[in-house]
């Protein structure tokens, strides 16, 4: 995140990781954790439908949501439930899938496990439920015929097609995108004029993410003054954003032990700010992205507010000395990147423009 070029890929990787959730401590294998993250990153501006299929058999996800324990005769409904409730259909009033749909999908997803040697998934036909899977009217009474042998894997393709044939699959994704990039509250007017057209675009684009993202971020609605500066920064946005904005230096990659120690110190700050990378508190992700009615206000509490102030104050004063290297914001170096740092009025005005992101009053500028 710190070292990326000018790009939205890491932002989208973080976004997708807020609800295609795994927890590093539960997965327990650094290779699997890396592979899950790399999978999400590779699809950050790609095809969401394909991503959902691949993450369903991702070894880290198979461990995290018990997919590897799901076998014929002993179906485990954990992943099947989250696939529908958290990943594709949501819990809105129009998401009317049933408990039987959860059970049928769980039976369909039997037979998958992980391969610790090749860091991949394996499909075991002997543990796959070969019976037919009947779904409810919400899914147009779809019947997925049971298959035997290696052909059992084909049922996953049919399941993914069925899930994405609903109107809610596109709307759910677009609502999550809107919540993350614009605001958590979606009025009926925004549902009709923003969410529905973007969902239509998502479907017509065969669930490619990039066209929808471009349409949202280039819209007049996105730049409406009512929508600018109304979301409290997450821990990522505060810490990673400041490190990038001020071009804070770290040890060179040739000294990777020191470099990782310094990055680890920044991660400690994110843990304190309750935005630990790779460790959301539960399967639903970070509460700020879903927990009504507070949503983003959850980022600010009696622990995190003083911690934010302490971190920025320290980064502007003593910094953090790690492995003999000081990680610190250099305000003089930053000022020298501005247009005319020798003029105090220009310096203040440009700094406020770049760092606040919102206009301030003349009185505030004078002060």
C-alpha positions, -999 to +999 in steps of 0.1 A: +000+000+000+028+024+008+049+018-023+023+015-050+024+040-079-005+063-086-032+036-088-065+026-074-056-011-073-046-012-036-077+008-027-099-017-045-080-046-030-087-032+005-124-026-005-129-061-018-112-075+013-138-057+035-164-083+026-147-112+009-132-117+043-107-141+058-087-137+090-050-145+091-050-160+125-078-185+116-062-194+083-029-199+100-007-204+070+012-174+055+013-189+021-025-193+019-029-157+033-007-143+006-025-163-021-059-150-011-046-114-010-030-119-044-062-134-059-082-103-047-056-079-060-054-096-094-092-091-098-094-057-082-104-041-115-114-073-131-144-096-132-162-099-099-182-130-109-149-148-117-134-136-084-163-150-064-159-184-081-122-185-075-124-174-039-150-201-033-122-227-038-093-205-026-074-226+000-074-198+026-112-194+022-117-232+023-100-232+057-115-200+071-152-209+064-148-247+069-152-255+032-126-283+036-149-299+062-179-299+038-185-335+026-214-357+014-235-368+043-220-342+066-226-308+048-211-277+064-233-247+057-208-220+068-195-210+034-228-215+016-245-191+040-218-164+037-216-168-001-252-157-003-256-134+028-223-115+027-208-120-008-235-120-034-271-114-023-269-094+009-296-091+036-318-065+020-356-068+018-354-081-018-329-108-010-354-136-005-333-167-007-343-194+018-327-216+044-332-245+020-312-226-006-283-224+019-286-262+025-287-270-012-257-248-020-238-265+009-245-299-006-233-286-040-200-273-025-190-307-010-158-324-019-134-294-019-103-294+003-069-277+003-035-289-009-007-277+015+021-288-008+009-270-040-009-242-021-041-249-040-075-266-037-083-302-045-116-317-055-124-352-041-153-367-060-158-394-033-168-366-008-191-348-032-229-350-029-240-363-063-277-357-057-297-330-075-299-296-058-332-278-060-334-241-053-363-218-045-384-194-065-360-166-056-335-184-079-362-192-105-366-227-091-333-237-106-324-274-105-287-282-106-284-318-116-259-338-095-228-350-112-203-378-105-166-380-107-145-350-119-177-336-135-189-327-100-168-296-102-190-283-130-218-277-104-198-248-090-200-230-123-238-235-124-241-222-088-222-191-096-243-185-128-274-189-107-263-165-080-254-138-105-286-142-125-305-124-096-310-086-097-298-084-061-263-097-069-254-066-090-273-042-067-256-056-036-221-051-051-229-016-062-243-006-028-211-018-012-191+002-037-212+033-030-209+028+008-171+026+005-165+055-019-194+079-013-215+074+019-231+048+040-267+061+037-285+054+004-318+072+000-346+060-023-336+087-048-300+074-049-313+038-051-333+047-082-309+072-099-275+058-089-276+022-077-300+008-102-283+023-133-249+012-121-263-023-113-276-025-149-242-014-162-226-041-140-248-068-155-244-056-191-206-055-186-207-092-175-198-082-139-166-063-149-157-040-120-138-013-139-168+001-160-189+005-128-161+021-109-153+045-137-190+055-140-193+062-103-160+081-098-167+102-130-202+111-121-215+145-110-230+128-080-196+117-068-184+153-068-215+168-053-205+191-024-229+171-002-208+139-008-173+154-004-155+150+029-185+133+047-168+100+056-144+096+085-110+083+074-103+046+082-071+036+098-057+027+063-066+062+050-051+080+079-018+060+083-011+048+048-024+081+033-002+102+055+029+080+048+023+084+010+013+121+011+044+131+029+066+105+011+079+091+044+111+072+039+119+036+050+150+015+048+159+004+012+146-030+001+181-043+001+178-042+039+145-061+040+148-071+077+149-034+088+123-025+062+098-051+075+105-040+111+096-004+101+065-015+082+055-036+113+057-005+135+031+012+112+010-020+113+010-017+151-005+017+147-033+003+125-040-024+151-044+003+177-067+022+154-088-010+151-080-015+114-056-044+116-047-056+080-058-092+075-075-094+108-111-081+107-130-089+139-154-114+123-167-129+091-186-098+083-154-077+082-148-043+098-179-029+116-175+005+101-185-008+067-217-025+077-228-018+113-259+004+114-265+031+125-229+042+133-210+029+103-179+051+097-184+068+131-172+035+146-136+045+136-137+072+163-139+061+200-122+067+233-093+045+223-088+055+186-092+093+188-063+099+212-043+072+193-048+091+160-037+123+176-007+107+193+004+090+160+003+122+139+019+142+167+048+117+170+053+114+133+057+152+131+081+154+161+103+125+171+090+098+147+097+061+153+133+048+154+132+012+142+163-009+133+185+023+136+163+042+111+140+071+119+105+069+103+093+105+104+074+132+085+097+159+073+075+190+069+103+211+054+109+185+026+071+184+020+070+223+019+097+222-008+075+202-031+049+230-031+047+257-057+060+287-037+071+277-002+088+310+003+055+329+004+037+321+037+002+329+023+007+306-007+023+280+015-006+279+039-033+280+012-017+252-008-011+230+022-047+234+034-059+226-001-038+194-003-041+182+033-077+192+043-094+183+011-122+208+019-123+246+017-118+264+049-129+299+059-109+331+055-107+334+093-092+299+095-066+307+068-057+340+085-053+322+118 
